[in-house]
Amino acid sequence: HAAVHNFDIGIYFEANGHGTVVFSKEFEKAVESSTTTSSTCNNRTALVFRHLHQLINPAVGDALCDMLLVDYLLQTQQPQRWSLTDWNTKLYQDLPSRMLKVSVKDRSIIRCNDNETKCLEPTSVQPLLETAMTQTPQGRTFIRPSGTEDVVRVYAEAATRNDADALAIQAAQIVYDTCGGVGDRPTTSTSL
């Protein structure tokens, strides 16, 4: 999150689905200056950025505001003027996914990179996750420690629902075995 403050417009997404857009003070001043210097506000670019700034709520990362922003940009900034349905069906193919959590003795032993897509510590975890991913068609998994309780959140996606579920269980077992899991070890009979 801290890296977004290095830009005039910083956009970030968290692995848990959260995220927002933040604006630098310089950006805010530039937008205010460019839209107030002309009484008719004919400067199209300035108007776009003014509307962008008014639509986003950087303090809370409001998903509804973010979706309105996407709709606005699709309707005004692209020559083909996509709808939200076009954007959803033509740009991105969602894969089946599964989220699990694993209880651990101490979540603080787990450290991830800035965007929480790689486990940096314990160092033995990421290679095991990489191996599991390479054995799963379109497999991708990552883990992150919870910010509030001694659990590790596991995310997995793959080409099919069964593959996503199997990869999630495998990643959960890796966490359990290498990060001090407590309680029952995750198995295929774990509630999905």
GUROVO-481508 format. One record per residue: x, y, z of N, C-alpha, C, O in turn. Coordinates in nm, 3 decimals. Layout:
VEXNU    n.px    n.py    n.pz   ca.px   ca.py   ca.pz    c.px    c.py    c.pz    o.px    o.py    o.pz
VEXNU       X       Y       Z       X       Y       Z       X       Y       Z       X       Y       Z
...
! end
This chain:
VEXNU    n.px    n.py    n.pz   ca.px   ca.py   ca.pz    c.px    c.py    c.pz    o.px    o.py    o.pz
VEXNU   0.082  -0.120   0.000   0.000   0.000   0.000   0.086   0.126   0.000   0.050   0.226  -0.062
VEXNU   0.198   0.123   0.067   0.282   0.242   0.076   0.336   0.286  -0.059   0.357   0.406  -0.082
VEXNU   0.360   0.192  -0.150   0.418   0.225  -0.280   0.327   0.314  -0.364   0.376   0.389  -0.448
VEXNU   0.196   0.309  -0.344   0.106   0.390  -0.426   0.124   0.538  -0.401   0.086   0.620  -0.485
VEXNU   0.182   0.574  -0.288   0.202   0.715  -0.257   0.319   0.776  -0.334   0.346   0.895  -0.322
VEXNU   0.388   0.695  -0.413   0.497   0.744  -0.497   0.446   0.798  -0.631   0.526   0.843  -0.713
VEXNU   0.315   0.792  -0.654   0.257   0.830  -0.783   0.149   0.936  -0.763   0.092   0.948  -0.655
VEXNU   0.122   1.012  -0.869   0.013   1.110  -0.862  -0.121   1.040  -0.848  -0.208   1.084  -0.772
VEXNU  -0.139   0.930  -0.921  -0.258   0.846  -0.906  -0.205   0.706  -0.877  -0.143   0.643  -0.963
VEXNU  -0.230   0.657  -0.757  -0.182   0.526  -0.717  -0.299   0.430  -0.704  -0.395   0.459  -0.633
VEXNU  -0.290   0.317  -0.771  -0.396   0.217  -0.768  -0.337   0.089  -0.709  -0.231   0.045  -0.751
VEXNU  -0.407   0.032  -0.613  -0.361  -0.096  -0.562  -0.478  -0.188  -0.532  -0.588  -0.145  -0.500
VEXNU  -0.448  -0.316  -0.543  -0.545  -0.420  -0.512  -0.479  -0.515  -0.414  -0.363  -0.552  -0.431
VEXNU  -0.553  -0.553  -0.312  -0.502  -0.649  -0.215  -0.547  -0.789  -0.257  -0.648  -0.805  -0.326
VEXNU  -0.472  -0.887  -0.214  -0.504  -1.025  -0.249  -0.641  -1.068  -0.198  -0.701  -1.161  -0.251
VEXNU  -0.689  -1.002  -0.094  -0.819  -1.039  -0.038  -0.936  -0.968  -0.106  -1.049  -0.979  -0.061
VEXNU  -0.908  -0.897  -0.216  -1.015  -0.831  -0.291  -1.033  -0.685  -0.258  -1.107  -0.614  -0.326
VEXNU  -0.965  -0.637  -0.155  -0.975  -0.496  -0.120  -0.880  -0.415  -0.206  -0.800  -0.471  -0.282
VEXNU  -0.888  -0.287  -0.196  -0.798  -0.198  -0.268  -0.865  -0.065  -0.291  -0.983  -0.047  -0.261
VEXNU  -0.789   0.028  -0.344  -0.845   0.160  -0.369  -0.755   0.238  -0.463  -0.657   0.186  -0.516
VEXNU  -0.790   0.363  -0.483  -0.712   0.457  -0.563  -0.681   0.575  -0.472  -0.770   0.626  -0.405
VEXNU  -0.556   0.619  -0.470  -0.518   0.734  -0.390  -0.459   0.841  -0.482  -0.402   0.809  -0.587
VEXNU  -0.473   0.966  -0.442  -0.427   1.080  -0.522  -0.327   1.162  -0.442  -0.345   1.184  -0.323
VEXNU  -0.222   1.207  -0.510  -0.123   1.291  -0.443  -0.179   1.431  -0.426  -0.273   1.471  -0.495
VEXNU  -0.121   1.505  -0.333  -0.161   1.645  -0.313  -0.135   1.727  -0.439  -0.213   1.816  -0.473
VEXNU  -0.026   1.695  -0.509   0.005   1.767  -0.633  -0.103   1.743  -0.738  -0.143   1.836  -0.809
VEXNU  -0.151   1.620  -0.746  -0.259   1.588  -0.839  -0.384   1.669  -0.805  -0.446   1.730  -0.892
VEXNU  -0.421   1.669  -0.678  -0.540   1.742  -0.635  -0.529   1.891  -0.668  -0.625   1.952  -0.714
VEXNU  -0.411   1.949  -0.645  -0.390   2.092  -0.676  -0.401   2.116  -0.826  -0.463   2.213  -0.870
VEXNU  -0.340   2.028  -0.906  -0.342   2.044  -1.051  -0.484   2.034  -1.106  -0.522   2.112  -1.193
VEXNU  -0.562   1.941  -1.056  -0.700   1.926  -1.101  -0.781   2.048  -1.064  -0.856   2.101  -1.145
VEXNU  -0.767   2.092  -0.940  -0.841   2.210  -0.894  -0.804   2.332  -0.977  -0.891   2.409  -1.017
VEXNU  -0.677   2.351  -1.002  -0.631   2.466  -1.079  -0.681   2.462  -1.223  -0.724   2.565  -1.276
VEXNU  -0.676   2.346  -1.287  -0.715   2.336  -1.427  -0.865   2.348  -1.448  -0.909   2.389  -1.556
VEXNU  -0.944   2.313  -1.348  -1.089   2.321  -1.366  -1.147   2.454  -1.318  -1.260   2.488  -1.352
VEXNU  -1.070   2.528  -1.241  -1.122   2.657  -1.194  -1.069   2.774  -1.278  -1.123   2.884  -1.269
VEXNU  -0.966   2.752  -1.358  -0.911   2.860  -1.438  -1.000   2.892  -1.558  -0.991   3.001  -1.614
VEXNU  -1.083   2.799  -1.597  -1.175   2.823  -1.708  -1.318   2.811  -1.656  -1.356   2.710  -1.597
VEXNU  -1.396   2.915  -1.679  -1.533   2.914  -1.627  -1.619   2.809  -1.698  -1.718   2.762  -1.641
VEXNU  -1.584   2.772  -1.819  -1.664   2.673  -1.892  -1.609   2.531  -1.878  -1.674   2.435  -1.919
VEXNU  -1.491   2.519  -1.822  -1.428   2.387  -1.804  -1.426   2.308  -1.934  -1.468   2.192  -1.937
VEXNU  -1.378   2.369  -2.041  -1.373   2.301  -2.170  -1.259   2.202  -2.180  -1.256   2.120  -2.273
VEXNU  -1.169   2.207  -2.091  -1.055   2.117  -2.097  -1.101   1.976  -2.061  -1.120   1.943  -1.944
VEXNU  -1.120   1.892  -2.164  -1.177   1.758  -2.145  -1.094   1.672  -2.050  -1.149   1.603  -1.965
VEXNU  -0.963   1.676  -2.064  -0.877   1.596  -1.977  -0.893   1.637  -1.832  -0.903   1.553  -1.744
VEXNU  -0.895   1.766  -1.808  -0.912   1.814  -1.671  -1.046   1.769  -1.614  -1.056   1.733  -1.497
VEXNU  -1.149   1.771  -1.697  -1.280   1.726  -1.651  -1.280   1.577  -1.617  -1.339   1.534  -1.518
VEXNU  -1.214   1.498  -1.701  -1.206   1.355  -1.675  -1.139   1.331  -1.540  -1.190   1.254  -1.458
VEXNU  -1.027   1.398  -1.516  -0.957   1.379  -1.389  -1.034   1.435  -1.271  -1.027   1.382  -1.160
VEXNU  -1.107   1.541  -1.294  -1.190   1.597  -1.187  -1.300   1.496  -1.149  -1.325   1.472  -1.031
VEXNU  -1.364   1.439  -1.250  -1.468   1.340  -1.222  -1.409   1.215  -1.158  -1.469   1.157  -1.067
VEXNU  -1.294   1.173  -1.205  -1.225   1.058  -1.148  -1.202   1.081  -0.999  -1.232   0.995  -0.917
VEXNU  -1.150   1.195  -0.966  -1.120   1.228  -0.827  -1.246   1.234  -0.742  -1.244   1.196  -0.625
VEXNU  -1.356   1.280  -0.798  -1.481   1.291  -0.723  -1.547   1.155  -0.703  -1.624   1.136  -0.609
VEXNU  -1.519   1.061  -0.791  -1.585   0.931  -0.786  -1.521   0.835  -0.688  -1.588   0.747  -0.634
VEXNU  -1.393   0.850  -0.664  -1.318   0.756  -0.580  -1.319   0.802  -0.434  -1.311   0.921  -0.405
VEXNU  -1.330   0.706  -0.345  -1.319   0.733  -0.202  -1.194   0.662  -0.150  -1.202   0.546  -0.109
VEXNU  -1.079   0.730  -0.151  -0.954   0.664  -0.113  -0.951   0.616   0.032  -0.876   0.524   0.065
VEXNU  -1.030   0.676   0.117  -1.025   0.641   0.259  -1.078   0.501   0.287  -1.027   0.432   0.376
VEXNU  -1.178   0.458   0.212  -1.240   0.329   0.243  -1.232   0.229   0.129  -1.265   0.112   0.150
VEXNU  -1.190   0.268   0.011  -1.184   0.173  -0.100  -1.320   0.119  -0.137  -1.337  -0.002  -0.154
VEXNU  -1.415   0.206  -0.149  -1.554   0.170  -0.175  -1.567   0.099  -0.310  -1.543   0.160  -0.415
VEXNU  -1.605  -0.027  -0.308  -1.615  -0.108  -0.430  -1.721  -0.053  -0.525  -1.704  -0.060  -0.647
VEXNU  -1.831   0.001  -0.473  -1.934   0.059  -0.560  -1.881   0.179  -0.636  -1.906   0.194  -0.755
VEXNU  -1.808   0.264  -0.567  -1.748   0.379  -0.634  -1.647   0.334  -0.739  -1.640   0.390  -0.849
VEXNU  -1.569   0.232  -0.704  -1.471   0.180  -0.800  -1.540   0.126  -0.925  -1.491   0.147  -1.036
VEXNU  -1.653   0.057  -0.908  -1.727   0.004  -1.024  -1.785   0.118  -1.107  -1.785   0.112  -1.230
VEXNU  -1.835   0.221  -1.041  -1.884   0.338  -1.115  -1.771   0.403  -1.195  -1.792   0.448  -1.308
VEXNU  -1.652   0.405  -1.137  -1.537   0.459  -1.209  -1.508   0.376  -1.333  -1.486   0.431  -1.441
VEXNU  -1.508   0.245  -1.319  -1.483   0.157  -1.435  -1.588   0.183  -1.542  -1.555   0.196  -1.660
VEXNU  -1.714   0.191  -1.503  -1.821   0.217  -1.598  -1.800   0.351  -1.667  -1.815   0.361  -1.789
VEXNU  -1.766   0.453  -1.592  -1.739   0.586  -1.648  -1.627   0.580  -1.751  -1.640   0.634  -1.861
VEXNU  -1.517   0.516  -1.715  -1.403   0.508  -1.806  -1.436   0.427  -1.932  -1.396   0.464  -2.042
VEXNU  -1.509   0.320  -1.915  -1.548   0.239  -2.031  -1.638   0.318  -2.126  -1.626   0.306  -2.248
VEXNU  -1.727   0.397  -2.071  -1.822   0.472  -2.152  -1.761   0.597  -2.216  -1.810   0.642  -2.320
VEXNU  -1.656   0.651  -2.156  -1.605   0.779  -2.206  -1.467   0.775  -2.268  -1.433   0.862  -2.347
VEXNU  -1.386   0.677  -2.234  -1.245   0.682  -2.273  -1.206   0.583  -2.381  -1.095   0.591  -2.433
VEXNU  -1.292   0.493  -2.417  -1.257   0.396  -2.518  -1.334   0.425  -2.646  -1.453   0.458  -2.641
VEXNU  -1.269   0.411  -2.761  -1.340   0.437  -2.887  -1.461   0.345  -2.906  -1.561   0.387  -2.963
VEXNU  -1.452   0.220  -2.859  -1.563   0.127  -2.881  -1.672   0.139  -2.775  -1.777   0.075  -2.789
VEXNU  -1.652   0.218  -2.671  -1.753   0.241  -2.567  -1.813   0.111  -2.514  -1.928   0.079  -2.542
VEXNU  -1.735   0.038  -2.439  -1.780  -0.087  -2.380  -1.880  -0.064  -2.268  -1.877   0.039  -2.201
VEXNU  -1.968  -0.161  -2.250  -2.055  -0.164  -2.133  -1.986  -0.246  -2.025  -1.883  -0.309  -2.051
VEXNU  -2.041  -0.248  -1.904  -1.985  -0.333  -1.799  -1.992  -0.480  -1.840  -1.902  -0.558  -1.808
VEXNU  -2.098  -0.517  -1.910  -2.110  -0.655  -1.957  -2.000  -0.688  -2.057  -1.940  -0.796  -2.050
VEXNU  -1.971  -0.596  -2.150  -1.861  -0.616  -2.245  -1.730  -0.636  -2.170  -1.654  -0.728  -2.199
VEXNU  -1.704  -0.549  -2.074  -1.581  -0.554  -1.996  -1.570  -0.688  -1.924  -1.463  -0.749  -1.922
VEXNU  -1.680  -0.732  -1.865  -1.681  -0.856  -1.789  -1.663  -0.980  -1.878  -1.601  -1.077  -1.836
VEXNU  -1.715  -0.977  -1.999  -1.711  -1.096  -2.085  -1.597  -1.096  -2.187  -1.557  -1.203  -2.232
VEXNU  -1.545  -0.981  -2.223  -1.443  -0.975  -2.328  -1.301  -0.956  -2.277  -1.205  -0.985  -2.349
VEXNU  -1.285  -0.910  -2.155  -1.153  -0.873  -2.108  -1.089  -0.976  -2.016  -0.967  -0.990  -2.014
VEXNU  -1.169  -1.047  -1.942  -1.115  -1.131  -1.836  -1.198  -1.257  -1.822  -1.321  -1.252  -1.821
VEXNU  -1.131  -1.370  -1.810  -1.198  -1.497  -1.788  -1.169  -1.542  -1.646  -1.056  -1.580  -1.613
VEXNU  -1.270  -1.538  -1.562  -1.256  -1.578  -1.423  -1.239  -1.729  -1.414  -1.308  -1.804  -1.483
VEXNU  -1.148  -1.774  -1.329  -1.127  -1.917  -1.308  -1.195  -1.959  -1.178  -1.211  -1.878  -1.087
VEXNU  -1.234  -2.085  -1.169  -1.288  -2.134  -1.041  -1.183  -2.116  -0.932  -1.064  -2.137  -0.954
VEXNU  -1.228  -2.077  -0.814  -1.134  -2.053  -0.704  -1.189  -2.105  -0.573  -1.308  -2.134  -0.560
VEXNU  -1.100  -2.116  -0.477  -1.137  -2.162  -0.343  -1.052  -2.087  -0.242  -0.932  -2.070  -0.261
VEXNU  -1.116  -2.043  -0.135  -1.045  -1.980  -0.024  -1.065  -2.066   0.100  -1.176  -2.110   0.129
VEXNU  -0.956  -2.089   0.173  -0.959  -2.164   0.297  -0.880  -2.089   0.402  -0.810  -1.993   0.371
VEXNU  -0.892  -2.131   0.525  -0.804  -2.077   0.627  -0.752  -2.191   0.712  -0.820  -2.291   0.735
VEXNU  -0.629  -2.174   0.759  -0.560  -2.275   0.837  -0.521  -2.212   0.970  -0.454  -2.108   0.973
VEXNU  -0.562  -2.273   1.080  -0.522  -2.225   1.212  -0.375  -2.259   1.236  -0.331  -2.371   1.208
VEXNU  -0.300  -2.162   1.287  -0.158  -2.181   1.316  -0.127  -2.129   1.456  -0.202  -2.049   1.512
VEXNU  -0.015  -2.175   1.511   0.027  -2.131   1.644   0.058  -1.982   1.646   0.019  -1.910   1.739
VEXNU   0.131  -1.936   1.542   0.178  -1.797   1.541   0.185  -1.746   1.397   0.277  -1.782   1.322
VEXNU   0.090  -1.666   1.360   0.085  -1.615   1.221   0.201  -1.522   1.189   0.230  -1.499   1.071
VEXNU   0.268  -1.468   1.290   0.375  -1.370   1.265   0.498  -1.432   1.201   0.586  -1.359   1.156
VEXNU   0.507  -1.566   1.197   0.624  -1.628   1.131   0.611  -1.622   0.979   0.708  -1.649   0.908
VEXNU   0.494  -1.587   0.929   0.471  -1.583   0.785   0.486  -1.440   0.737   0.422  -1.348   0.789
VEXNU   0.570  -1.423   0.636   0.590  -1.291   0.576   0.576  -1.304   0.425   0.633  -1.395   0.364
VEXNU   0.501  -1.213   0.366   0.476  -1.216   0.221   0.534  -1.092   0.155   0.570  -0.995   0.222
VEXNU   0.544  -1.096   0.022   0.588  -0.978  -0.052   0.479  -0.871  -0.045   0.371  -0.895   0.009
VEXNU   0.506  -0.754  -0.100   0.415  -0.640  -0.087   0.275  -0.667  -0.139   0.178  -0.620  -0.079
VEXNU   0.261  -0.740  -0.249   0.126  -0.764  -0.302   0.070  -0.899  -0.258  -0.032  -0.944  -0.310
VEXNU   0.136  -0.962  -0.164   0.090  -1.086  -0.101   0.070  -1.202  -0.198  -0.016  -1.288  -0.176
VEXNU   0.149  -1.205  -0.304   0.139  -1.316  -0.399   0.251  -1.418  -0.381   0.247  -1.524  -0.444
VEXNU   0.349  -1.388  -0.297   0.459  -1.481  -0.270   0.486  -1.484  -0.120   0.486  -1.381  -0.053
VEXNU   0.509  -1.604  -0.070   0.546  -1.622   0.071   0.699  -1.614   0.080   0.769  -1.695   0.020
VEXNU   0.749  -1.517   0.156   0.893  -1.500   0.171   0.949  -1.577   0.291   1.062  -1.625   0.286
VEXNU   0.871  -1.589   0.395   0.911  -1.664   0.514   0.791  -1.738   0.569   0.680  -1.685   0.570
VEXNU   0.812  -1.859   0.615   0.932  -1.941   0.608   0.973  -1.968   0.463   0.888  -1.983   0.375
VEXNU   1.101  -1.973   0.439   1.153  -1.986   0.302   1.118  -2.118   0.237   1.124  -2.130   0.114
VEXNU   1.083  -2.217   0.314   1.049  -2.348   0.257   0.910  -2.351   0.193   0.879  -2.442   0.116
VEXNU   0.825  -2.253   0.224   0.685  -2.258   0.181   0.668  -2.230   0.032   0.601  -2.308  -0.037
VEXNU   0.725  -2.122  -0.019   0.700  -2.083  -0.158   0.743  -2.189  -0.259   0.667  -2.214  -0.353
VEXNU   0.860  -2.253  -0.244   0.894  -2.359  -0.341   0.791  -2.473  -0.342   0.762  -2.529  -0.448
VEXNU   0.736  -2.506  -0.228   0.635  -2.611  -0.222   0.507  -2.566  -0.292   0.443  -2.644  -0.364
VEXNU   0.469  -2.441  -0.272   0.352  -2.386  -0.341   0.376  -2.383  -0.492   0.285  -2.414  -0.569
VEXNU   0.496  -2.345  -0.533   0.530  -2.340  -0.676   0.518  -2.479  -0.739   0.465  -2.492  -0.850
VEXNU   0.565  -2.580  -0.670   0.555  -2.716  -0.721   0.409  -2.756  -0.737   0.370  -2.814  -0.839
VEXNU   0.328  -2.726  -0.636   0.185  -2.758  -0.643   0.118  -2.687  -0.761   0.034  -2.745  -0.830
VEXNU   0.156  -2.561  -0.784   0.096  -2.486  -0.895   0.134  -2.544  -1.030   0.050  -2.551  -1.120
VEXNU   0.258  -2.585  -1.045   0.301  -2.639  -1.175   0.235  -2.772  -1.206   0.229  -2.812  -1.323
VEXNU   0.185  -2.840  -1.106   0.119  -2.969  -1.126  -0.031  -2.955  -1.149  -0.102  -3.054  -1.166
VEXNU  -0.081  -2.830  -1.148  -0.225  -2.804  -1.161  -0.250  -2.719  -1.285  -0.192  -2.612  -1.298
VEXNU  -0.336  -2.765  -1.377  -0.364  -2.684  -1.497  -0.418  -2.545  -1.459  -0.519  -2.532  -1.389
VEXNU  -0.349  -2.441  -1.507  -0.381  -2.301  -1.479  -0.386  -2.273  -1.329  -0.459  -2.186  -1.283
VEXNU  -0.306  -2.349  -1.253  -0.307  -2.336  -1.108  -0.232  -2.214  -1.059  -0.125  -2.179  -1.109
VEXNU  -0.291  -2.151  -0.960  -0.228  -2.036  -0.893  -0.275  -2.040  -0.749  -0.394  -2.057  -0.722
VEXNU  -0.182  -2.024  -0.657  -0.219  -2.020  -0.516  -0.127  -1.926  -0.441  -0.010  -1.910  -0.477
VEXNU  -0.179  -1.865  -0.339  -0.097  -1.784  -0.250  -0.159  -1.786  -0.112  -0.276  -1.818  -0.094
VEXNU  -0.075  -1.752  -0.015  -0.118  -1.752   0.124  -0.085  -1.616   0.185   0.001  -1.544   0.135
VEXNU  -0.154  -1.584   0.292  -0.119  -1.464   0.366  -0.168  -1.479   0.509  -0.273  -1.540   0.532
VEXNU  -0.094  -1.425   0.604  -0.141  -1.433   0.742  -0.257  -1.337   0.763  -0.260  -1.228   0.705
VEXNU  -0.352  -1.377   0.845  -0.462  -1.289   0.880  -0.407  -1.171   0.960  -0.307  -1.184   1.031
VEXNU  -0.472  -1.059   0.949  -0.432  -0.943   1.028  -0.494  -0.941   1.166  -0.459  -0.856   1.248
VEXNU  -0.586  -1.033   1.193  -0.661  -1.025   1.319  -0.660  -1.152   1.403  -0.691  -1.146   1.522
VEXNU  -0.627  -1.266   1.345  -0.632  -1.391   1.421  -0.521  -1.482   1.374  -0.464  -1.462   1.267
VEXNU  -0.490  -1.584   1.455  -0.382  -1.677   1.420  -0.430  -1.779   1.318  -0.444  -1.898   1.348
VEXNU  -0.455  -1.731   1.198  -0.489  -1.816   1.085  -0.414  -1.765   0.964  -0.372  -1.649   0.957
VEXNU  -0.398  -1.855   0.869  -0.337  -1.820   0.740  -0.445  -1.840   0.636  -0.509  -1.946   0.629
VEXNU  -0.466  -1.739   0.554  -0.565  -1.746   0.447  -0.499  -1.806   0.324  -0.388  -1.770   0.286
VEXNU  -0.570  -1.898   0.262  -0.521  -1.969   0.144  -0.615  -1.939   0.028  -0.737  -1.951   0.042
VEXNU  -0.558  -1.900  -0.085  -0.637  -1.878  -0.207  -0.580  -1.968  -0.315  -0.459  -1.981  -0.330
VEXNU  -0.670  -2.032  -0.389  -0.626  -2.115  -0.502  -0.726  -2.100  -0.616  -0.846  -2.087  -0.593
VEXNU  -0.674  -2.102  -0.738  -0.760  -2.103  -0.856  -0.698  -2.199  -0.957  -0.578  -2.224  -0.956
VEXNU  -0.784  -2.251  -1.044  -0.737  -2.347  -1.144  -0.841  -2.358  -1.256  -0.945  -2.292  -1.252
VEXNU  -0.811  -2.440  -1.355  -0.895  -2.453  -1.473  -1.034  -2.509  -1.440  -1.131  -2.473  -1.506
VEXNU  -1.043  -2.595  -1.340  -1.173  -2.654  -1.303  -1.196  -2.637  -1.154  -1.103  -2.612  -1.078
VEXNU  -1.321  -2.651  -1.112  -1.356  -2.642  -0.970  -1.282  -2.750  -0.891  -1.229  -2.722  -0.784
VEXNU  -1.279  -2.874  -0.942  -1.211  -2.982  -0.871  -1.062  -2.953  -0.855  -1.005  -2.979  -0.749
VEXNU  -0.999  -2.900  -0.960  -0.857  -2.866  -0.951  -0.832  -2.753  -0.852  -0.735  -2.756  -0.777
VEXNU  -0.920  -2.653  -0.851  -0.906  -2.542  -0.756  -0.920  -2.592  -0.612  -0.843  -2.553  -0.524
VEXNU  -1.018  -2.679  -0.590  -1.037  -2.735  -0.456  -0.916  -2.818  -0.413  -0.869  -2.807  -0.300
VEXNU  -0.865  -2.901  -0.504  -0.750  -2.986  -0.472  -0.626  -2.901  -0.444  -0.550  -2.931  -0.352
VEXNU  -0.605  -2.796  -0.523  -0.490  -2.709  -0.502  -0.502  -2.634  -0.369  -0.403  -2.617  -0.299
VEXNU  -0.622  -2.591  -0.334  -0.643  -2.522  -0.206  -0.610  -2.615  -0.090  -0.544  -2.574   0.006
VEXNU  -0.655  -2.739  -0.097  -0.626  -2.836   0.009  -0.475  -2.860   0.017  -0.418  -2.864   0.126
VEXNU  -0.412  -2.877  -0.098  -0.267  -2.901  -0.100  -0.192  -2.782  -0.039  -0.099  -2.802   0.040
VEXNU  -0.230  -2.660  -0.074  -0.166  -2.540  -0.018  -0.192  -2.532   0.132  -0.103  -2.496   0.209
VEXNU  -0.314  -2.564   0.174  -0.348  -2.562   0.317  -0.263  -2.664   0.394  -0.220  -2.638   0.506
VEXNU  -0.239  -2.780   0.333  -0.154  -2.881   0.397  -0.010  -2.832   0.407   0.058  -2.858   0.507
VEXNU   0.038  -2.764   0.305   0.173  -2.707   0.309   0.184  -2.609   0.425   0.281  -2.612   0.501
VEXNU   0.084  -2.522   0.438   0.084  -2.425   0.549   0.080  -2.498   0.682   0.158  -2.468   0.773
VEXNU  -0.008  -2.593   0.695  -0.023  -2.668   0.820   0.109  -2.734   0.858   0.153  -2.725   0.973
VEXNU   0.172  -2.801   0.762   0.294  -2.877   0.788   0.417  -2.790   0.814   0.504  -2.829   0.890
VEXNU   0.425  -2.673   0.751   0.548  -2.592   0.760   0.535  -2.469   0.848   0.635  -2.406   0.881
VEXNU   0.412  -2.434   0.886   0.392  -2.309   0.960   0.327  -2.330   1.097   0.269  -2.237   1.153
VEXNU   0.336  -2.449   1.150   0.284  -2.473   1.284   0.133  -2.481   1.291   0.071  -2.416   1.375
VEXNU   0.074  -2.560   1.203  -0.071  -2.575   1.204  -0.122  -2.635   1.334  -0.054  -2.716   1.397
VEXNU  -0.240  -2.594   1.375  -0.303  -2.648   1.495  -0.440  -2.706   1.458  -0.501  -2.666   1.359
VEXNU  -0.485  -2.801   1.539  -0.613  -2.866   1.508  -0.592  -2.974   1.405  -0.481  -3.025   1.387
VEXNU  -0.700  -3.010   1.337  -0.694  -3.116   1.236  -0.623  -3.068   1.110  -0.643  -2.955   1.065
VEXNU  -0.539  -3.154   1.055  -0.471  -3.126   0.928  -0.575  -3.123   0.817  -0.661  -3.212   0.811
VEXNU  -0.571  -3.024   0.728  -0.668  -3.018   0.617  -0.657  -3.143   0.529  -0.548  -3.191   0.499
VEXNU  -0.773  -3.193   0.490  -0.780  -3.310   0.402  -0.888  -3.285   0.298  -0.957  -3.183   0.302
VEXNU  -0.901  -3.378   0.207  -1.005  -3.362   0.104  -1.145  -3.366   0.166  -1.241  -3.323   0.103
VEXNU  -1.156  -3.415   0.288  -1.287  -3.415   0.353  -1.312  -3.285   0.430  -1.419  -3.267   0.488
VEXNU  -1.211  -3.194   0.430  -1.229  -3.063   0.492  -1.344  -2.992   0.423  -1.356  -2.996   0.301
VEXNU  -1.427  -2.927   0.500  -1.541  -2.856   0.441  -1.493  -2.751   0.344  -1.413  -2.663   0.379
VEXNU  -1.541  -2.760   0.221  -1.505  -2.662   0.119  -1.620  -2.570   0.093  -1.610  -2.480   0.010
! end
